[in-house]
Amino acid sequence: MPLPNDPPDDRATLTVPWHRGRSAFTLIELLVVIAIIAILIGLLLPAVQKVREAAARMKCSNNLKQIGLGLHAYHDARSRFPVGYSLGGNDTLLPPNEPRQSWQAVILPYIEQGNNLASNPGGVAAPVPIYFCPTRRGPQVGAKVDYASVHSAAWDPNHRGPSQGAAAGVDTWFTIMGGWCASRAKWPPAYTMTTVTNANGTSNTGLVAHRGLRPANVQAGGRNDFPFEALTGGDAGAQPWWTNRAWVGIQPDSDTATFNRVASGLALTSDYTQGSAHTGGCPTLLADGSVRNISYGVNMDIFCGFWNANSGVVGPLN
């Protein structure tokens, strides 16, 4: 009870206004917000994927440039490019002092991977990071290679453009590192920068391709997937000559599609042709060390000429 001299108690007369209000979203408002978020994610996801693919394509191109530097360093040391050694060829016909190993193995000392080969002379002990296309896979699949040389047109119509099946001189066309050519019973010429320059020209000639691969074989590998044992002679000949190079066709990686735009009309799966998981085309290393994107829809007669350094065939590759 208040005393007579106490001040009046304001609490007795204090009133608090009350308003009818809402403390949460209605179900409809919540659904609208969720729909807006879903739309925003749908708009952003393709952009993120494009940025990611652009970064992977750039990394893939950089891998090829590093490979190019290794091949040019090998050329400087040996005064020629490797012939692209593959099992099944006649070793007695190799150029003098040519290593009995693929180009992917012999350039290891020139790409700061010399200890990799030295530690296991019968094969490569560890995966080489720049030998993997980042869009396709990484070193976790083991010591494999996503980049290859290309079969020479001298082989047969399977390796020629649609109108080049019996073209004049086509049976003498060779790629720079095409490996053993059984139909001609010879290795490619020991190409040098000078001989390539005097032929089609280093900016018009392919050096290393992006090899194709069926997506189903990305992890476990397929018949034409490159185990390093086959590239270093360490598999005792279990891999034949034709597994170590790509054929002249080019197509996106696919488990079902085939490529038949060659003179013979033979249908080739992704395991045999050039190809990639990149959209629009494949990054490809040229003899001058540059990297160019080759369209999947390229004119095949020009494309065949591009790979065979002495073809005399030059043209656009888009």
C-alpha positions in Angstrom: 0.0 0.0 0.0 1.5 3.4 -1.0 2.3 5.9 1.7 0.6 9.4 1.6 3.7 11.2 0.4 4.7 8.6 -2.3 4.6 9.7 -6.0 1.7 8.3 -8.0 2.4 4.9 -9.6 2.4 5.4 -13.3 2.2 1.7 -13.8 -1.3 1.8 -12.7 -2.4 3.8 -15.7 0.0 2.5 -18.3 -1.6 0.8 -21.2 0.1 -1.1 -24.0 -1.4 -0.9 -27.4 -2.0 -4.2 -29.1 -2.2 -4.8 -32.9 -3.3 -7.9 -34.7 -0.2 -9.1 -36.7 1.6 -12.1 -38.2 4.6 -13.8 -36.8 5.4 -16.1 -39.9 5.0 -16.6 -43.7 1.9 -18.1 -45.0 2.3 -21.4 -47.0 1.8 -19.6 -50.3 4.4 -16.9 -49.5 6.9 -19.7 -48.5 6.3 -21.5 -51.8 6.8 -18.3 -53.8 10.1 -17.7 -52.0 11.3 -21.2 -52.7 10.3 -20.9 -56.4 12.3 -17.6 -56.7 15.3 -19.3 -55.1 15.0 -22.2 -57.5 14.8 -19.9 -60.5 17.9 -18.0 -59.4 19.8 -21.3 -58.9 18.6 -22.4 -62.4 19.9 -19.2 -63.9 23.3 -19.3 -62.0 24.1 -23.0 -62.5 24.7 -22.9 -66.2 26.9 -19.9 -65.8 28.9 -21.6 -63.1 29.2 -24.7 -65.3 30.4 -22.5 -68.2 33.1 -20.9 -66.0 34.2 -24.3 -64.7 34.4 -25.7 -68.2 36.3 -22.6 -69.5 38.8 -23.1 -66.7 39.2 -26.8 -67.5 39.6 -26.1 -71.2 42.3 -23.5 -70.4 44.1 -26.1 -68.1 43.9 -28.7 -70.9 45.4 -26.2 -73.4 48.1 -25.4 -70.9 48.9 -29.2 -70.5 49.4 -29.4 -74.3 51.6 -26.3 -74.2 53.7 -27.9 -71.5 53.9 -31.1 -73.6 54.9 -29.0 -76.6 57.7 -27.4 -74.6 58.9 -30.9 -73.6 58.9 -32.1 -77.3 60.7 -29.0 -78.5 63.3 -29.4 -75.7 63.8 -33.0 -76.9 64.1 -31.7 -80.4 66.8 -29.2 -79.4 68.7 -32.0 -77.6 68.3 -34.6 -80.4 67.9 -32.4 -83.5 64.6 -34.1 -84.3 61.2 -35.1 -82.9 60.6 -38.6 -81.7 59.2 -41.0 -84.3 56.5 -42.1 -81.9 57.7 -45.5 -80.9 55.1 -48.2 -80.5 55.3 -51.9 -79.9 55.0 -54.2 -82.8 57.3 -52.2 -85.2 60.6 -53.4 -86.6 63.2 -52.0 -84.2 66.0 -52.6 -86.6 64.6 -49.8 -88.9 64.5 -47.2 -86.1 66.6 -44.1 -86.7 70.0 -44.3 -85.0 69.8 -44.0 -81.2 66.0 -43.8 -81.2 64.7 -44.8 -77.7 62.4 -47.9 -77.7 59.8 -45.9 -75.8 56.9 -43.7 -76.8 57.2 -39.9 -77.0 55.2 -39.6 -73.8 58.0 -41.5 -72.0 61.1 -40.0 -73.6 60.1 -36.4 -72.9 59.7 -37.0 -69.2 63.2 -35.6 -68.4 62.2 -32.4 -70.3 59.0 -31.8 -68.3 60.5 -32.2 -64.9 59.5 -35.9 -64.6 62.9 -37.6 -65.1 62.9 -39.3 -61.8 59.5 -40.8 -62.6 60.9 -42.9 -65.4 64.3 -43.5 -63.7 62.6 -45.1 -60.7 60.9 -47.7 -62.8 62.7 -48.5 -66.1 60.0 -51.0 -67.1 57.2 -48.5 -66.9 56.3 -45.2 -65.3 55.9 -45.3 -61.5 53.4 -42.5 -61.1 50.8 -40.6 -63.1 52.0 -37.5 -64.9 49.6 -34.6 -64.0 49.9 -32.8 -67.4 48.9 -36.0 -69.2 45.3 -35.8 -68.0 42.5 -33.7 -69.5 40.9 -32.1 -66.4 37.4 -32.2 -67.9 37.7 -35.9 -68.3 39.6 -37.3 -65.3 42.6 -37.0 -63.1 45.6 -38.9 -61.8 43.4 -41.0 -59.5 42.8 -43.4 -62.4 46.5 -44.4 -62.6 49.3 -43.7 -65.0 47.3 -43.1 -68.3 47.5 -40.5 -71.0 44.8 -38.3 -72.7 47.0 -36.9 -75.4 48.3 -38.9 -78.4 50.1 -38.7 -81.7 48.1 -39.7 -84.8 48.3 -42.6 -87.3 49.9 -41.7 -90.7 47.7 -41.6 -93.8 50.3 -43.9 -95.4 48.6 -46.8 -93.5 45.4 -47.2 -95.5 42.1 -45.6 -96.3 41.0 -45.9 -92.7 43.4 -43.0 -92.0 42.5 -40.7 -94.9 39.9 -38.1 -95.6 36.8 -39.1 -97.6 38.2 -38.1 -101.0 41.8 -39.2 -100.3 41.5 -43.0 -100.5 43.6 -43.2 -103.6 45.0 -39.6 -103.8 48.3 -39.3 -105.6 51.2 -39.8 -103.1 48.9 -40.4 -100.1 50.7 -43.7 -99.3 53.8 -41.6 -98.6 52.1 -39.2 -96.2 53.4 -39.4 -92.6 52.5 -37.7 -89.4 55.4 -36.3 -87.2 55.1 -39.0 -84.5 52.9 -41.6 -86.2 54.8 -44.6 -85.1 55.3 -47.8 -87.0 53.4 -48.0 -90.3 53.0 -51.7 -91.1 51.6 -51.3 -94.6 54.7 -49.4 -95.6 57.0 -51.4 -93.3 58.7 -48.2 -92.0 58.7 -45.6 -89.3 57.9 -42.0 -90.0 60.8 -39.9 -91.2 62.9 -38.3 -88.4 61.1 -35.0 -88.7 62.8 -31.8 -87.7 61.5 -28.2 -87.4 63.3 -27.5 -90.7 61.7 -30.4 -92.6 58.2 -29.5 -91.3 58.7 -25.8 -92.1 59.7 -26.7 -95.6 56.7 -29.0 -96.0 53.2 -27.9 -94.8 54.7 -25.4 -92.2 54.8 -25.7 -88.5 51.7 -23.6 -88.0 49.8 -25.9 -90.4 50.8 -29.2 -89.0 49.5 -31.1 -86.0 51.9 -32.6 -83.4 49.8 -33.9 -80.5 46.1 -34.7 -80.5 43.4 -34.9 -77.7 42.6 -38.6 -77.9 39.0 -39.7 -77.6 37.6 -42.1 -75.0 34.2 -43.6 -74.3 32.9 -42.1 -71.0 32.3 -45.7 -69.7 36.0 -46.3 -69.9 37.2 -43.2 -68.2 37.9 -44.8 -64.9 38.8 -48.4 -65.7 40.3 -47.7 -69.1 39.5 -49.3 -72.5 41.2 -51.2 -75.2 42.9 -48.1 -76.6 43.4 -46.4 -73.2 47.1 -45.7 -72.7 48.7 -47.6 -69.8 52.2 -46.3 -69.4 53.5 -49.9 -69.5 52.6 -50.0 -73.2 54.4 -46.7 -73.8 57.6 -47.7 -72.1 58.0 -51.3 -73.3 57.2 -52.6 -69.9 54.2 -54.7 -70.9 56.2 -57.3 -72.9 54.3 -56.6 -76.0 50.7 -57.1 -74.7 49.6 -53.8 -76.3 49.8 -53.9 -80.1 51.0 -51.1 -82.3 47.6 -49.5 -83.0 46.7 -48.8 -79.3 49.3 -46.1 -78.8 47.9 -43.5 -81.3 44.6 -41.9 -82.2 43.0 -42.3 -85.7 42.3 -39.3 -87.9 38.6 -39.0 -87.0 37.3 -36.5 -84.4 34.1 -36.5 -82.4 32.8 -35.7 -78.9 33.4 -38.4 -76.3 30.4 -40.8 -76.5 29.5 -44.4 -75.5 27.3 -44.9 -78.5 28.2 -42.5 -81.4 30.6 -43.6 -84.1 32.6 -41.7 -86.7 32.8 -42.8 -90.3 34.0 -39.7 -92.3 37.1 -41.5 -93.5 37.9 -42.8 -97.0 37.0 -46.4 -96.0 33.8 -45.5 -94.3 34.8 -47.6 -91.3 32.7 -46.7 -88.2 35.0 -45.7 -85.3 34.0 -45.4 -81.6 35.4 -42.7 -79.4 38.1 -45.1 -78.1 39.8 -44.9 -81.5 39.3 -41.4 -82.8 40.5 -38.0 -81.5 37.9 -36.4 -79.2 37.2 -34.9 -75.8 34.5 -34.0 -73.3 35.0 -30.3 -74.3 32.1 -28.7 -76.1 32.6 -27.5 -79.7 35.9 -29.1 -80.4 39.3 -30.4 -79.2 42.4 -28.4 -78.1 45.2 -29.6 -80.3 49.0 -29.0 -80.2 50.6 -27.7 -83.4 54.3 -28.2 -84.5 55.0 -24.6 -83.7 54.1 -25.1 -80.1 50.7 -23.3 -80.2 47.4 -24.8 -79.3 44.4 -24.5 -81.5 40.8 -25.6 -81.0 39.7 -28.0 -83.8 36.0 -28.2 -84.5 34.2 -31.5 -84.5 32.8 -30.6 -87.8 36.1 -29.9 -89.5 36.6 -30.8 -93.2 38.2 -34.2 -93.0 40.3 -33.9 -96.1 41.9 -30.8 -94.7 42.1 -32.4 -91.3 44.0 -35.4 -92.6 46.4 -33.1 -94.5 46.9 -31.1 -91.3 48.2 -34.2 -89.5 50.4 -35.5 -92.3 53.4 -33.1 -92.4 54.2 -33.8 -96.0 50.7 -33.9 -97.5 50.7 -30.5 -99.1 47.1 -30.0 -98.0 46.4 -26.9 -96.0 43.2 -25.2 -95.1 40.8 -23.9 -92.3 40.2 -26.1 -89.3 36.8 -24.8 -88.2 
